[in-house]
Amino acid sequence: MTGHAHILDAEQKRAALEKALNSHTFARSEQLRNFLKFICEQEMAGRGNEINEYLIGVEVMHRSSRYSPNEDGAVRNRAYALRNKLHEFYSQENPTAEVRIELPKGSYCPQFIEVGLAAASLANRHSDAFPFATPPMTGPTEPAPTEQTPTPVHSPTNRWRLVAVIAIGVLAFAVWFFFPDSRRKTVLDEFWEPVLASVNPVLICTTQPVVYQLSGQAREDLLRGQAEATSSQPPSFTLAPDKLLLGKDVVPITDQYIGIGTAHAAAQLTAMFSRLNKTSQIKIGNEASFADLRHSPVVSVGAFGNRWTMSIANHLRFVFEEQSIYHRFIVDKADPKKRWGFDGLPITGRVAEDFVIISRVFQSETGEILITAAGITQYGTRAAGEFLTNPVYFETLARQAPTGWQKKNLQIVFSVKILDNTPGPPTVLATHFW
């Protein structure tokens, strides 16, 4: 950012603040508006050096007096979101602003920077340029020198032009390198922005399958078969076909296991949130209550076995349907004849293709934003996690999405081929935006 080192008066600062607070960019972010208003008013009152994380947590986030910034990173998360919002406001909605508000990294005291009409206009024309691009020279065009009267390379005019070009390039690189928040957002960032804007951690709710273990004589027979297997034979995990089991021989285990596809997806999501400085928390199976979901953004991973995917997302257009463990489908409620899935799903769950639903709903039944990521089998759930964390997939989707999709509810149905127990790239089958 190129600005003038000029002391702005209170009226100029107040005008810049009001433009930001009343903008479309900040229209849906009440907490960010309050955050911005508080720190700017503190700065304008001469108390900028007193602004700290604890003060913002108590005054803006309404934390108690016992609030500890070391244990609650809400203020840092909101400061990150505020920097992104300010960048979005000045780069898209108000690129010609003469006075801009910036929140330097590592500080909670805002800066009011006078850009000036000429610089603002220049920034507007080149807002999408590569950071190293050099703005065109302004002023009257000089006639091209002829071969008979060449202009010396070392002339004062050319020398100052060269210095100016180098200075602009160095400044642009410095801003790009040292202020990563000013870099251009990806389509993936735009999809996740409403989640990142929440002050509360993301809840990743997963399935927790029931696993049946053998006990008694049946278990002893199974372990004996494994022990007797030679080095050239794989351990036996099957009982004799004529082996009879009693009810007491089968014990359900309800709270010790998690599916491989779900684990893959949860790991990918937590790694992405960590890179984005967003706190996340995994809730397995019944660990998550409806009360938990009412106060945080939710990513519900997996379908069958995840009560939240199967309940609070069952009013959407694309839903999962189970007629039996062998007959599972994704159904289009707008056209029930349109469905994708299996009429004879193997009991092992091993398939050559799987089908997936990705959903994002701003106002779900919980009152918070809900995202579902699930396949019919574990392969599809793993693919859902890859889709939600891969910017390439979202770039492709965005080219086909309607204008303003970033602020719309959406559902995506896609299929993946399974090769060597690994899902391949997605093939989008249907989308719905509203």
Contacts in CASP RR format, 6 or more apart in sequence:
PFRMAT RR
TARGET T0000
AUTHOR 0000-0000-0000
METHOD contacts of the structure
MODEL  1
MTGHAHILDAEQKRAALEKALNSHTFARSEQLRNFLKFICEQEMAGRGNE
INEYLIGVEVMHRSSRYSPNEDGAVRNRAYALRNKLHEFYSQENPTAEVR
IELPKGSYCPQFIEVGLAAASLANRHSDAFPFATPPMTGPTEPAPTEQTP
TPVHSPTNRWRLVAVIAIGVLAFAVWFFFPDSRRKTVLDEFWEPVLASVN
PVLICTTQPVVYQLSGQAREDLLRGQAEATSSQPPSFTLAPDKLLLGKDV
VPITDQYIGIGTAHAAAQLTAMFSRLNKTSQIKIGNEASFADLRHSPVVS
VGAFGNRWTMSIANHLRFVFEEQSIYHRFIVDKADPKKRWGFDGLPITGR
VAEDFVIISRVFQSETGEILITAAGITQYGTRAAGEFLTNPVYFETLARQ
APTGWQKKNLQIVFSVKILDNTPGPPTVLATHFW
1 100 0 8 1.000
1 102 0 8 1.000
1 113 0 8 1.000
1 115 0 8 1.000
1 175 0 8 1.000
2 115 0 8 1.000
2 119 0 8 1.000
2 123 0 8 1.000
2 171 0 8 1.000
3 113 0 8 1.000
3 114 0 8 1.000
3 115 0 8 1.000
3 116 0 8 1.000
3 119 0 8 1.000
4 113 0 8 1.000
4 114 0 8 1.000
4 115 0 8 1.000
4 116 0 8 1.000
6 114 0 8 1.000
8 99 0 8 1.000
8 112 0 8 1.000
8 114 0 8 1.000
10 44 0 8 1.000
12 99 0 8 1.000
12 112 0 8 1.000
12 114 0 8 1.000
13 40 0 8 1.000
13 43 0 8 1.000
13 44 0 8 1.000
13 99 0 8 1.000
13 112 0 8 1.000
14 44 0 8 1.000
15 99 0 8 1.000
16 97 0 8 1.000
16 99 0 8 1.000
16 100 0 8 1.000
16 101 0 8 1.000
16 112 0 8 1.000
17 36 0 8 1.000
17 37 0 8 1.000
17 40 0 8 1.000
17 41 0 8 1.000
17 101 0 8 1.000
19 94 0 8 1.000
19 97 0 8 1.000
20 26 0 8 1.000
20 36 0 8 1.000
20 86 0 8 1.000
20 89 0 8 1.000
20 101 0 8 1.000
21 33 0 8 1.000
21 36 0 8 1.000
21 37 0 8 1.000
23 89 0 8 1.000
23 93 0 8 1.000
23 94 0 8 1.000
24 93 0 8 1.000
25 85 0 8 1.000
25 88 0 8 1.000
25 89 0 8 1.000
25 92 0 8 1.000
25 93 0 8 1.000
26 32 0 8 1.000
26 33 0 8 1.000
26 36 0 8 1.000
26 85 0 8 1.000
26 89 0 8 1.000
28 407 0 8 1.000
29 81 0 8 1.000
29 85 0 8 1.000
29 197 0 8 1.000
31 60 0 8 1.000
31 61 0 8 1.000
31 78 0 8 1.000
31 197 0 8 1.000
31 199 0 8 1.000
32 78 0 8 1.000
32 81 0 8 1.000
32 82 0 8 1.000
32 85 0 8 1.000
32 197 0 8 1.000
34 60 0 8 1.000
35 56 0 8 1.000
35 60 0 8 1.000
35 78 0 8 1.000
35 79 0 8 1.000
35 82 0 8 1.000
36 82 0 8 1.000
36 86 0 8 1.000
36 101 0 8 1.000
36 110 0 8 1.000
38 56 0 8 1.000
38 59 0 8 1.000
38 60 0 8 1.000
39 48 0 8 1.000
39 51 0 8 1.000
39 56 0 8 1.000
39 103 0 8 1.000
39 108 0 8 1.000
39 109 0 8 1.000
39 110 0 8 1.000
40 101 0 8 1.000
40 110 0 8 1.000
42 48 0 8 1.000
42 50 0 8 1.000
42 51 0 8 1.000
42 109 0 8 1.000
43 51 0 8 1.000
43 109 0 8 1.000
43 110 0 8 1.000
43 112 0 8 1.000
48 109 0 8 1.000
49 109 0 8 1.000
51 108 0 8 1.000
51 109 0 8 1.000
52 108 0 8 1.000
53 69 0 8 1.000
53 75 0 8 1.000
53 76 0 8 1.000
53 108 0 8 1.000
54 67 0 8 1.000
54 69 0 8 1.000
56 75 0 8 1.000
56 78 0 8 1.000
56 108 0 8 1.000
57 63 0 8 1.000
57 67 0 8 1.000
57 69 0 8 1.000
57 74 0 8 1.000
57 75 0 8 1.000
58 64 0 8 1.000
58 65 0 8 1.000
58 67 0 8 1.000
60 75 0 8 1.000
60 78 0 8 1.000
61 67 0 8 1.000
61 74 0 8 1.000
61 75 0 8 1.000
61 78 0 8 1.000
61 199 0 8 1.000
63 72 0 8 1.000
63 74 0 8 1.000
69 75 0 8 1.000
69 76 0 8 1.000
73 279 0 8 1.000
74 199 0 8 1.000
74 200 0 8 1.000
75 108 0 8 1.000
76 277 0 8 1.000
77 196 0 8 1.000
77 199 0 8 1.000
77 277 0 8 1.000
77 278 0 8 1.000
77 279 0 8 1.000
78 197 0 8 1.000
78 199 0 8 1.000
79 103 0 8 1.000
79 108 0 8 1.000
80 181 0 8 1.000
80 196 0 8 1.000
80 277 0 8 1.000
81 193 0 8 1.000
81 196 0 8 1.000
81 197 0 8 1.000
82 103 0 8 1.000
83 103 0 8 1.000
83 105 0 8 1.000
83 181 0 8 1.000
84 181 0 8 1.000
84 185 0 8 1.000
84 193 0 8 1.000
86 100 0 8 1.000
86 101 0 8 1.000
86 102 0 8 1.000
86 103 0 8 1.000
87 181 0 8 1.000
87 182 0 8 1.000
88 185 0 8 1.000
90 97 0 8 1.000
90 100 0 8 1.000
91 127 0 8 1.000
92 127 0 8 1.000
95 120 0 8 1.000
95 123 0 8 1.000
95 124 0 8 1.000
95 127 0 8 1.000
96 117 0 8 1.000
96 120 0 8 1.000
96 121 0 8 1.000
96 123 0 8 1.000
96 124 0 8 1.000
97 115 0 8 1.000
97 120 0 8 1.000
98 114 0 8 1.000
98 115 0 8 1.000
98 116 0 8 1.000
98 117 0 8 1.000
98 120 0 8 1.000
99 112 0 8 1.000
99 113 0 8 1.000
99 114 0 8 1.000
99 115 0 8 1.000
100 112 0 8 1.000
100 113 0 8 1.000
100 115 0 8 1.000
101 110 0 8 1.000
101 111 0 8 1.000
101 112 0 8 1.000
101 113 0 8 1.000
102 110 0 8 1.000
102 111 0 8 1.000
102 113 0 8 1.000
103 110 0 8 1.000
103 111 0 8 1.000
104 111 0 8 1.000
105 178 0 8 1.000
105 179 0 8 1.000
105 181 0 8 1.000
115 123 0 8 1.000
122 135 0 8 1.000
125 135 0 8 1.000
126 133 0 8 1.000
126 135 0 8 1.000
131 172 0 8 1.000
131 173 0 8 1.000
131 175 0 8 1.000
131 176 0 8 1.000
132 169 0 8 1.000
132 172 0 8 1.000
132 173 0 8 1.000
133 172 0 8 1.000
134 165 0 8 1.000
134 168 0 8 1.000
134 169 0 8 1.000
135 168 0 8 1.000
137 161 0 8 1.000
145 151 0 8 1.000
151 157 0 8 1.000
151 158 0 8 1.000
152 158 0 8 1.000
175 182 0 8 1.000
176 182 0 8 1.000
176 183 0 8 1.000
185 193 0 8 1.000
186 391 0 8 1.000
186 394 0 8 1.000
186 395 0 8 1.000
187 391 0 8 1.000
187 394 0 8 1.000
187 395 0 8 1.000
187 397 0 8 1.000
187 398 0 8 1.000
188 389 0 8 1.000
188 390 0 8 1.000
188 391 0 8 1.000
188 394 0 8 1.000
190 398 0 8 1.000
190 406 0 8 1.000
191 360 0 8 1.000
191 388 0 8 1.000
191 394 0 8 1.000
191 406 0 8 1.000
192 272 0 8 1.000
192 276 0 8 1.000
193 406 0 8 1.000
194 297 0 8 1.000
194 362 0 8 1.000
194 369 0 8 1.000
195 202 0 8 1.000
195 278 0 8 1.000
195 297 0 8 1.000
195 299 0 8 1.000
195 369 0 8 1.000
195 371 0 8 1.000
196 276 0 8 1.000
196 278 0 8 1.000
198 296 0 8 1.000
198 297 0 8 1.000
198 368 0 8 1.000
198 369 0 8 1.000
200 295 0 8 1.000
200 296 0 8 1.000
200 297 0 8 1.000
201 278 0 8 1.000
201 279 0 8 1.000
201 280 0 8 1.000
201 281 0 8 1.000
201 296 0 8 1.000
202 269 0 8 1.000
202 273 0 8 1.000
202 278 0 8 1.000
202 279 0 8 1.000
202 280 0 8 1.000
202 281 0 8 1.000
202 296 0 8 1.000
202 297 0 8 1.000
202 298 0 8 1.000
202 299 0 8 1.000
203 280 0 8 1.000
203 281 0 8 1.000
203 283 0 8 1.000
203 288 0 8 1.000
203 292 0 8 1.000
203 293 0 8 1.000
203 296 0 8 1.000
203 297 0 8 1.000
203 298 0 8 1.000
203 299 0 8 1.000
204 266 0 8 1.000
204 269 0 8 1.000
204 270 0 8 1.000
204 280 0 8 1.000
204 281 0 8 1.000
204 282 0 8 1.000
204 283 0 8 1.000
204 299 0 8 1.000
204 301 0 8 1.000
205 283 0 8 1.000
205 285 0 8 1.000
205 288 0 8 1.000
205 293 0 8 1.000
205 298 0 8 1.000
205 299 0 8 1.000
205 300 0 8 1.000
205 301 0 8 1.000
205 306 0 8 1.000
205 308 0 8 1.000
206 258 0 8 1.000
206 262 0 8 1.000
206 266 0 8 1.000
206 282 0 8 1.000
206 283 0 8 1.000
206 284 0 8 1.000
206 285 0 8 1.000
206 301 0 8 1.000
206 302 0 8 1.000
206 306 0 8 1.000
207 258 0 8 1.000
207 259 0 8 1.000
207 262 0 8 1.000
207 285 0 8 1.000
207 301 0 8 1.000
207 302 0 8 1.000
207 303 0 8 1.000
207 304 0 8 1.000
207 305 0 8 1.000
207 306 0 8 1.000
208 254 0 8 1.000
208 255 0 8 1.000
208 257 0 8 1.000
208 258 0 8 1.000
208 284 0 8 1.000
208 285 0 8 1.000
208 286 0 8 1.000
208 305 0 8 1.000
209 257 0 8 1.000
209 258 0 8 1.000
209 259 0 8 1.000
209 305 0 8 1.000
210 252 0 8 1.000
210 253 0 8 1.000
210 254 0 8 1.000
211 252 0 8 1.000
211 253 0 8 1.000
211 256 0 8 1.000
211 257 0 8 1.000
212 250 0 8 1.000
212 251 0 8 1.000
212 252 0 8 1.000
212 253 0 8 1.000
213 219 0 8 1.000
213 250 0 8 1.000
213 251 0 8 1.000
213 253 0 8 1.000
214 222 0 8 1.000
214 245 0 8 1.000
214 249 0 8 1.000
214 250 0 8 1.000
214 251 0 8 1.000
215 248 0 8 1.000
215 249 0 8 1.000
215 250 0 8 1.000
215 251 0 8 1.000
216 248 0 8 1.000
216 249 0 8 1.000
217 249 0 8 1.000
218 239 0 8 1.000
218 243 0 8 1.000
218 245 0 8 1.000
218 249 0 8 1.000
218 250 0 8 1.000
219 249 0 8 1.000
221 239 0 8 1.000
221 240 0 8 1.000
221 243 0 8 1.000
222 236 0 8 1.000
222 237 0 8 1.000
222 239 0 8 1.000
225 235 0 8 1.000
225 236 0 8 1.000
226 235 0 8 1.000
226 236 0 8 1.000
226 237 0 8 1.000
229 235 0 8 1.000
229 236 0 8 1.000
239 245 0 8 1.000
258 284 0 8 1.000
259 378 0 8 1.000
260 378 0 8 1.000
260 382 0 8 1.000
261 378 0 8 1.000
261 379 0 8 1.000
261 380 0 8 1.000
261 381 0 8 1.000
261 382 0 8 1.000
262 301 0 8 1.000
262 302 0 8 1.000
262 378 0 8 1.000
262 381 0 8 1.000
264 381 0 8 1.000
264 382 0 8 1.000
264 385 0 8 1.000
264 386 0 8 1.000
265 301 0 8 1.000
265 302 0 8 1.000
265 373 0 8 1.000
265 381 0 8 1.000
265 382 0 8 1.000
265 384 0 8 1.000
265 385 0 8 1.000
265 386 0 8 1.000
265 388 0 8 1.000
266 282 0 8 1.000
266 301 0 8 1.000
268 385 0 8 1.000
268 386 0 8 1.000
268 388 0 8 1.000
268 389 0 8 1.000
269 280 0 8 1.000
269 299 0 8 1.000
269 301 0 8 1.000
269 373 0 8 1.000
269 385 0 8 1.000
269 388 0 8 1.000
269 389 0 8 1.000
270 280 0 8 1.000
270 282 0 8 1.000
271 389 0 8 1.000
272 388 0 8 1.000
272 389 0 8 1.000
273 279 0 8 1.000
273 280 0 8 1.000
274 280 0 8 1.000
283 292 0 8 1.000
285 305 0 8 1.000
285 306 0 8 1.000
285 307 0 8 1.000
286 307 0 8 1.000
288 308 0 8 1.000
290 366 0 8 1.000
293 308 0 8 1.000
293 312 0 8 1.000
293 366 0 8 1.000
293 368 0 8 1.000
293 370 0 8 1.000
294 366 0 8 1.000
294 367 0 8 1.000
294 368 0 8 1.000
295 368 0 8 1.000
296 368 0 8 1.000
297 368 0 8 1.000
297 369 0 8 1.000
297 370 0 8 1.000
297 371 0 8 1.000
298 308 0 8 1.000
298 364 0 8 1.000
298 366 0 8 1.000
298 368 0 8 1.000
298 369 0 8 1.000
298 370 0 8 1.000
298 371 0 8 1.000
299 371 0 8 1.000
299 372 0 8 1.000
299 373 0 8 1.000
299 388 0 8 1.000
300 306 0 8 1.000
300 308 0 8 1.000
300 309 0 8 1.000
300 312 0 8 1.000
300 313 0 8 1.000
300 370 0 8 1.000
300 371 0 8 1.000
300 372 0 8 1.000
300 373 0 8 1.000
300 374 0 8 1.000
301 309 0 8 1.000
301 373 0 8 1.000
301 374 0 8 1.000
301 381 0 8 1.000
301 384 0 8 1.000
301 385 0 8 1.000
302 309 0 8 1.000
302 372 0 8 1.000
302 373 0 8 1.000
302 374 0 8 1.000
302 375 0 8 1.000
302 381 0 8 1.000
302 384 0 8 1.000
303 309 0 8 1.000
303 310 0 8 1.000
303 320 0 8 1.000
303 357 0 8 1.000
303 372 0 8 1.000
303 374 0 8 1.000
303 375 0 8 1.000
303 376 0 8 1.000
303 381 0 8 1.000
304 310 0 8 1.000
304 320 0 8 1.000
304 322 0 8 1.000
304 328 0 8 1.000
304 376 0 8 1.000
306 374 0 8 1.000
309 320 0 8 1.000
309 372 0 8 1.000
309 374 0 8 1.000
310 320 0 8 1.000
312 364 0 8 1.000
312 365 0 8 1.000
312 366 0 8 1.000
312 370 0 8 1.000
313 319 0 8 1.000
313 359 0 8 1.000
313 361 0 8 1.000
313 364 0 8 1.000
313 370 0 8 1.000
313 372 0 8 1.000
315 365 0 8 1.000
316 333 0 8 1.000
316 359 0 8 1.000
316 361 0 8 1.000
316 411 0 8 1.000
317 332 0 8 1.000
317 333 0 8 1.000
317 334 0 8 1.000
317 411 0 8 1.000
317 432 0 8 1.000
318 330 0 8 1.000
318 331 0 8 1.000
318 332 0 8 1.000
318 333 0 8 1.000
318 357 0 8 1.000
318 359 0 8 1.000
318 411 0 8 1.000
318 413 0 8 1.000
318 430 0 8 1.000
318 432 0 8 1.000
319 330 0 8 1.000
319 331 0 8 1.000
319 333 0 8 1.000
319 357 0 8 1.000
320 328 0 8 1.000
320 329 0 8 1.000
320 330 0 8 1.000
320 331 0 8 1.000
320 357 0 8 1.000
320 374 0 8 1.000
320 375 0 8 1.000
320 376 0 8 1.000
321 328 0 8 1.000
321 329 0 8 1.000
321 330 0 8 1.000
321 331 0 8 1.000
321 339 0 8 1.000
322 328 0 8 1.000
322 329 0 8 1.000
323 329 0 8 1.000
325 345 0 8 1.000
325 347 0 8 1.000
326 342 0 8 1.000
326 343 0 8 1.000
326 344 0 8 1.000
326 345 0 8 1.000
326 347 0 8 1.000
327 342 0 8 1.000
327 343 0 8 1.000
327 344 0 8 1.000
327 345 0 8 1.000
328 341 0 8 1.000
328 342 0 8 1.000
328 345 0 8 1.000
328 376 0 8 1.000
329 339 0 8 1.000
329 340 0 8 1.000
329 341 0 8 1.000
329 342 0 8 1.000
329 376 0 8 1.000
330 339 0 8 1.000
330 340 0 8 1.000
330 341 0 8 1.000
330 355 0 8 1.000
330 356 0 8 1.000
330 357 0 8 1.000
330 376 0 8 1.000
330 413 0 8 1.000
331 338 0 8 1.000
331 339 0 8 1.000
332 338 0 8 1.000
332 339 0 8 1.000
332 413 0 8 1.000
332 430 0 8 1.000
338 430 0 8 1.000
340 355 0 8 1.000
340 413 0 8 1.000
340 415 0 8 1.000
340 429 0 8 1.000
341 355 0 8 1.000
341 376 0 8 1.000
342 351 0 8 1.000
342 376 0 8 1.000
345 351 0 8 1.000
345 376 0 8 1.000
345 377 0 8 1.000
349 377 0 8 1.000
349 378 0 8 1.000
350 421 0 8 1.000
351 377 0 8 1.000
351 379 0 8 1.000
351 418 0 8 1.000
352 417 0 8 1.000
352 418 0 8 1.000
353 415 0 8 1.000
353 416 0 8 1.000
353 417 0 8 1.000
353 418 0 8 1.000
354 375 0 8 1.000
354 376 0 8 1.000
354 377 0 8 1.000
354 379 0 8 1.000
354 380 0 8 1.000
354 383 0 8 1.000
354 415 0 8 1.000
354 416 0 8 1.000
354 418 0 8 1.000
354 423 0 8 1.000
355 375 0 8 1.000
355 376 0 8 1.000
355 380 0 8 1.000
355 413 0 8 1.000
355 414 0 8 1.000
355 415 0 8 1.000
355 429 0 8 1.000
356 373 0 8 1.000
356 374 0 8 1.000
356 375 0 8 1.000
356 376 0 8 1.000
356 380 0 8 1.000
356 381 0 8 1.000
356 383 0 8 1.000
356 384 0 8 1.000
356 387 0 8 1.000
356 413 0 8 1.000
356 414 0 8 1.000
356 415 0 8 1.000
356 416 0 8 1.000
356 426 0 8 1.000
357 372 0 8 1.000
357 374 0 8 1.000
357 375 0 8 1.000
357 384 0 8 1.000
357 411 0 8 1.000
357 412 0 8 1.000
357 413 0 8 1.000
358 371 0 8 1.000
358 372 0 8 1.000
358 373 0 8 1.000
358 384 0 8 1.000
358 387 0 8 1.000
358 388 0 8 1.000
358 410 0 8 1.000
358 411 0 8 1.000
358 412 0 8 1.000
358 414 0 8 1.000
359 370 0 8 1.000
359 371 0 8 1.000
359 372 0 8 1.000
359 409 0 8 1.000
359 410 0 8 1.000
359 411 0 8 1.000
359 412 0 8 1.000
360 369 0 8 1.000
360 370 0 8 1.000
360 371 0 8 1.000
360 409 0 8 1.000
360 410 0 8 1.000
360 411 0 8 1.000
361 369 0 8 1.000
361 370 0 8 1.000
361 371 0 8 1.000
361 409 0 8 1.000
362 369 0 8 1.000
362 407 0 8 1.000
362 409 0 8 1.000
363 369 0 8 1.000
364 370 0 8 1.000
371 388 0 8 1.000
373 381 0 8 1.000
373 384 0 8 1.000
373 385 0 8 1.000
373 387 0 8 1.000
373 388 0 8 1.000
374 380 0 8 1.000
374 381 0 8 1.000
374 384 0 8 1.000
375 381 0 8 1.000
375 383 0 8 1.000
375 384 0 8 1.000
379 416 0 8 1.000
379 418 0 8 1.000
379 421 0 8 1.000
379 422 0 8 1.000
379 423 0 8 1.000
380 416 0 8 1.000
380 423 0 8 1.000
382 423 0 8 1.000
383 414 0 8 1.000
383 416 0 8 1.000
383 423 0 8 1.000
383 424 0 8 1.000
383 426 0 8 1.000
386 393 0 8 1.000
386 423 0 8 1.000
387 393 0 8 1.000
387 412 0 8 1.000
387 414 0 8 1.000
387 426 0 8 1.000
393 425 0 8 1.000
393 426 0 8 1.000
397 412 0 8 1.000
397 428 0 8 1.000
397 431 0 8 1.000
398 405 0 8 1.000
400 428 0 8 1.000
400 431 0 8 1.000
401 410 0 8 1.000
401 431 0 8 1.000
401 433 0 8 1.000
402 408 0 8 1.000
402 433 0 8 1.000
405 433 0 8 1.000
408 433 0 8 1.000
408 434 0 8 1.000
409 433 0 8 1.000
409 434 0 8 1.000
410 431 0 8 1.000
410 432 0 8 1.000
410 433 0 8 1.000
410 434 0 8 1.000
411 430 0 8 1.000
411 431 0 8 1.000
411 432 0 8 1.000
412 428 0 8 1.000
412 430 0 8 1.000
412 431 0 8 1.000
413 428 0 8 1.000
413 429 0 8 1.000
413 430 0 8 1.000
413 431 0 8 1.000
414 426 0 8 1.000
414 427 0 8 1.000
414 428 0 8 1.000
414 429 0 8 1.000
415 426 0 8 1.000
415 427 0 8 1.000
415 429 0 8 1.000
416 423 0 8 1.000
416 424 0 8 1.000
416 425 0 8 1.000
416 426 0 8 1.000
416 427 0 8 1.000
417 423 0 8 1.000
417 424 0 8 1.000
418 424 0 8 1.000
END
